[in-house]
């Protein structure tokens, strides 16, 4: 034990803060006086931060530290600070608004330790429950991906992991029956057999592939990564209405669209502009 005193406790205001080989602790927690035992103790390392004498002095003087980069339990970073609390201390995450609004109440969406939450869900008397988790199936959801989803422009995301099957999979963000944000791999109906079209690792495949249906839409054509919107459009209308830039074997750029042929093959055809 170093037993170096740094000042009076920010919680009880009576005991001195002492640095030990494990934490910064109030002397009234170690040696209660008059039957009172203070609860203040902060580990030397907490939430990915090496706690310093300076931070403890900030707690003593201001009741809170400066903002700093911290990590949640999954190891992902966020901006937060330590705040003195009757129970010892708490961690307060900085509210950073992202460029999107809550689909339920129109409130601002802010970054938190758990995800991208409606600001109206964070008050003492919350009026909203909406949140986009920042970690699903062993994968971090980036701010850009959350914004795209909230703007109604979700796309297929790779790199999710199923612990039960011990396999990777691809999916997109959607909302379940109760409004909770979740993952889905179902994107439409197979035009050949009526089965479910599912997101695969390399292609969008029919759920009846084991029963002989070979219809699929590859994720890449001519150097272009097909988007969720494009695939849905292809399934619903039989062809894309907007072109993409493709590259031939010589590196030349040309505009093309995808079209489902008479034998349910996906064709790449030149785009000839808007139909008259």
N, C-alpha and C positions, 0 to 999 in steps of 0.2 A: 504494500500500500504506500502510495506516494505521500498522502496526507497533506497536499498543498491546498490551502484555502483560497478561494477565488472571490468570495463575496457572499452576501446573504441569499438564501434560497428564494427563487422567484415565486414559489408556491406558498410557503408558510411565512416567509419573511423573518424567520427567527434563527433557524439553523444555518451554519455556514456550509457552502458547497465545497466538497472535498473530492479530489481526483484520486481514484484507486487504480489498480491495474486492470480493472474491468469496466468501470463506469465513472461518471460524475454523479455524486450522490449527496443528498442533504444529511448533515450530521444528525438531525432529528430522526432520520430513518435508521441510522446505524445505532444511535444511542438516544432513544426516546426520552424526553424530559417532561415531567408533570403528566405522565400518562399519554402524551401526544406523540404519535408517530407519523411523520411526514411521508408522502408517497413519491417524492421527486427522486428520480434516478434515470439517467440517460446513458446508454451504452457508449463505449468509445467508438463504435462503428454502428450506424443505424441507417437503414434505407439506402445503403450504398454510399454513405458519406462517412468520412473520418471526422468525428466530432473533435473540435479544437477548443482550447481555452478561450479564444476570441468569441466563438459561437456561444459558449456558456455565459460569458460576460454580456453578450447581447441579450440573452434570455433574462439575465438578472436585471439589466438596465431597462430594456424595452419590452420584455415579455415575449419576444419573438426574435428570430434570427433574420439575416438577409435571405433573399431568394437564392436558390442554388439548384444544380442538377442533382436529382435523386433517382433511384431505381425502384420499381415495384417488385413484388415477390417473384415475378417471372423474368426479372432482369432488364426490363425495358425502361428507358429514361423518361423523366418528366421534371418539371420545374416545381419546387416546393420549398417549404421552410418549417423549422421547428417552432412550436408555440407552447408557452407555459399553460398548464391546465390543472385544475384541482386534483386530477388523478396523476399528475406528473408532467407529461407533455403529450402533445398530439402533433401530427404532421398535417400541414395545410397545403393543398395543391393550388398552384396559381391558375386562375381562370384565364385561359387563352381562347378567345373566340375564333372559330374557324369560319370559312366563307360559305355558310349554309345556315338554314333555319330549321327548327323542329317541325316535322310534318304533322304533329298532333296539335300543337298550340301556337306555333309561329314564334316561339321564343328563340333566343340565341343558342347555338350549340357551342359548348366549350370543352376543351380537353381536360380530362381528369385522369387519375391513376387507373381507373377501370375502363375508360373509353371516352367516347365523344357524347356528352350528356346534355340534355336540355337544361338551361340555367334554372328553369322553374322546378327542376327535380332536386335541386341542391339546397333549398331553403329549409328552415326548421319545420315549416308546414308546406311540404311540396304539393304543387297543384298539377304536376305532370310526372310521368315515370319513364319517359323515352330516353334510351341510351343505345348507342352503337358500341358494342364491346370492342376493345382494342386487341383482344386475343381470343381466337377461336381455333379449336382443333390444332393446337401447337403452331399457330401462325399469327404473326403480328399484323393487324389491319392498319395501314398507313393513313395519315390524314388525307392524302389525295384520294385514296380509295373510298374513305368515308364520305368525303365531299361529293364524289361522283355518284355514290349511292343515294345521298340525300337530295341530289338534284334530279333524281330519276334517270340517271345514266349509268347504272351498274354494269360492270363487265366481268368476264370470267377471271377468277383469281386462281393461281396455281399454288401448290406447296402446302396444302392442308394434310393432316396426318390422322388416320383413324387408328386409335390405340387397340381397338378390338381386333381388327383385321391386320393390323401392323402394315398398313399400306398407305401410300400417298394418294391424294385425289384432288380434283379441281371442282370449284363451285362458284356461286355468286351470292351476294348478299340479298336477302329478301325479308319480308315480314310474314310471320306465321299468323294463325287464326286469331291469336290474342294480341297481335301487334308487336310481339317480341321479335327483334332482329335475329335472324338465323341464316343458315346456309341451305342452299338448294342446288341440285344438279339437274333438275327437270326443266327443260327449256321449250318443249312443244311436242307436237304429234308427228310421228313418222309418216311421210306422204305415201310410202310404199305399202305398209302393212297396218298402220294405225297404232303401232306401239308407242311407247314413250321415248322421246329423244333425250338422251342424257349426256352430260359433259364428261368426256373422258380425258385422259392425260394428253393424248395426241390428236384426238378427233372427237366430234360429237356423234355418238353412236346410238343406234336403235336398241331398245331394251330386249328385243326379240332376236338379237344376233345369234344366240345359241340355238334358236329354232330355225335358222336359215336366212333371216333378213340381213342383207349385206349393205343396206343403205347407211351412208356415213357422210359427214361433212368434215373435211380436214381443217385443222386449226390454222394452217398456213397455205397460201396459194401465191406463187410467183413472188415470194418475199414479203407478202402482206399477211399480217395476223388478223384473222377474222374476229370481229367483235360480236358480243352477245346480241346487239341490235341487228347486225347484218344477218346472223343466223336465224333469228326469229322472223325477220322479214322474208328470208328465203323460204322458210317452212310455211309461212302463211300465204305468200303470194306466188311462189314458184320461181321468183327471181328477185334480185336486188334492184332497187330503184336509183340508188346513188352509186357512182363508180368508186373504185379504189385504184391506187397507183401500183402497178405491178412491174416487174423487171423480167426481161427475157434473158436468154443465155448470154447475150452480148452486153448486158447491162443497160440496155435501152429501156426507157420508161414509157409505159402506155397505160391508158385508162381501160379498166375492164370491170365486168360484173360477173356474179355467179348466177347460174340458171340450172334448174332441175330439168333434165332431158326426159324424153318419152320413155326411156328404160330406167328411169330414176337414178341416172348418173348425174353427178354435179359437174357442170360444164363451166369453163372460164371463157367468156366471149367478149369481144371488143365492145366498148361502150360507144354508142353512136349518138349520144345526146338525148334530150327529152323527146318523147314520142309526140307526134302531132296528131 
